[in-house]
Every structure is written in C-alpha cells, then in structure tokens.
Amino acid sequence: MKRTLTVIIEREGDGYVALCPEVDVASQGETVDEARDNLKEALELFFETASAEEVQRRLHDEVYVTRLEVAVD
C-alpha cells in the first residue's frame, strides 16, 4: 500500500530538516534531497514497526500547508 504524505523541508544551520506533519516524523540531511530521502526512510521504518494503534493515534488525515501575511512592527 502507498500513501502520499506532506513533507516540509527547511534550512537549519548547515543542513536541512524534513518533517512529515501527518505522523510527526522528522529527519535531516546536508542537502534538500538527502533530508527528503532520509525522511522517506524514517517514514517507511515507522510504518513498518509501529503498531496499528500507534499509527492510528499519530496519523492526522488532514494537514494544510499555506502562507499567511501578518503585520510585523
């Protein structure tokens, strides 16, 4: 079974952090591609080892990523 998940990648220091908000799993890498690949591996390991109850508890079916403009003084 395959599932499409959201990935948020941001620069942190000298590398990148990748986060999947649906299950709150994160990883990192020296490049965007490496961070994404490492997150994919971490997610596959999570789904392989987590119990069905843990997956159900942590899985958020609706995640929205958007941008918001705010006033900054």
C-alpha positions as CSV (number, residue, x, y, z in Angstrom):
1,M,0.0,0.0,0.0
2,K,1.2,3.5,-0.8
3,R,0.3,6.7,0.9
4,T,1.1,10.3,-0.1
5,L,2.3,12.4,2.8
6,T,3.2,16.0,3.3
7,V,6.8,16.9,3.7
8,I,8.1,20.3,4.9
9,I,11.8,20.9,4.5
10,E,13.6,23.9,5.9
11,R,17.2,25.0,6.3
12,E,18.6,24.7,9.8
13,G,22.2,25.7,10.3
14,D,24.4,24.0,7.7
15,G,21.8,21.4,6.7
16,Y,18.1,20.8,6.2
17,V,15.4,19.3,8.4
18,A,12.5,17.4,6.8
19,L,9.2,16.9,8.7
20,C,6.1,14.9,7.9
21,P,3.3,16.6,10.0
22,E,0.8,13.8,9.4
23,V,2.7,11.5,11.8
24,D,5.2,13.9,13.3
25,V,8.3,12.1,12.0
26,A,11.4,14.1,11.1
27,S,14.8,13.6,9.7
28,Q,17.7,15.7,8.4
29,G,20.4,15.9,5.8
30,E,23.1,18.0,4.3
31,T,21.0,18.7,1.2
32,V,17.3,19.0,0.5
33,D,17.5,15.7,-1.4
34,E,19.3,14.0,1.4
35,A,16.9,15.3,4.0
36,R,13.9,14.1,1.9
37,D,15.4,10.7,1.3
38,N,16.3,10.3,5.0
39,L,12.7,11.2,5.9
40,K,11.3,8.7,3.4
41,E,13.5,6.0,5.1
42,A,12.3,7.1,8.6
43,L,8.7,7.0,7.5
44,E,9.0,3.6,6.0
45,L,10.6,2.3,9.2
46,F,7.9,4.0,11.2
47,F,5.1,2.3,9.3
48,E,6.9,-1.0,9.3
49,T,7.5,-1.1,13.0
50,A,4.6,0.9,14.6
51,S,1.5,-0.9,15.8
52,A,-1.7,-0.2,14.0
53,E,-2.9,1.6,17.2
54,E,0.1,3.9,17.2
55,V,-0.3,4.7,13.5
56,Q,-4.0,5.5,14.1
57,R,-3.2,7.7,17.1
58,R,-0.5,9.7,15.4
59,L,-1.9,9.9,11.9
60,H,-3.6,13.3,11.0
61,D,-5.6,12.8,7.9
62,E,-5.9,16.5,7.1
63,V,-2.9,18.7,7.0
64,Y,-2.9,22.0,5.3
65,V,0.2,24.0,4.3
66,T,-0.3,27.6,3.4
67,R,1.3,31.0,3.7
68,L,-0.1,33.8,5.7
69,E,0.7,37.5,5.6
70,V,1.0,39.2,9.0
71,A,1.9,42.7,10.1
72,V,5.4,43.0,11.7
73,D,6.5,46.0,13.6
